[in-house]
Amino acid sequence: MKRAFAIALLLAMTLTLAACGGKAKSADLAAVMAEFKLGDEMMTPGIERFDRHLRHRCGHVKQCAAAMHSSGVNCDEIILIEAVDAAAAGRVKAILDARYQAKLTETKDYLPDEYAIIQQCSVTARGNDVAMIVAPNAAELTAIYDKSVS
């Protein structure tokens, strides 16, 4: 009787752990970008080149979506990346942190309004997902992104 109970308990625990260990579902970053409903002034130039650059520098990047303001003066820039593992995500975050700091440096003395917008934004990482969302409505866009990757 004890043996049967122990086997049943072991089976129940194994099934419970198996249910919790399922693979996390990836968000479709292109769909997330479309959900942002960005205006016509946002463009995605050379995303393939950008993606290849990250694959070369960071190892394996599963997917990437990006947009930037076409004026070259506005600071708006959105980069969403899913890396294949935590190590690659760490390398991507370091690159995006450097990009974020460069944006701050570029605008500090010359574009104070844009500098203030950038200061309200950040680079975030959650698991293998890394994002830099720099926009006047960054809080709204970040909420959409967070809902998609959670």
Buried (B, 14 or more C-beta within 10 A) or exposed (E): EEEEEEEEEEEEEEEEEEEEEEEEEEBBBBEBBEBBEBEEEBBBEEBEEBBEBBBEEBBEBBBBBBBBBBEEEBBBBBBBBBBBEEEBBBBBBBBBBEBBEEBBEBBEEEBEEBBEBBEEBBBBBEEBBBBBBBBBEBEEBBEBBEEBBE
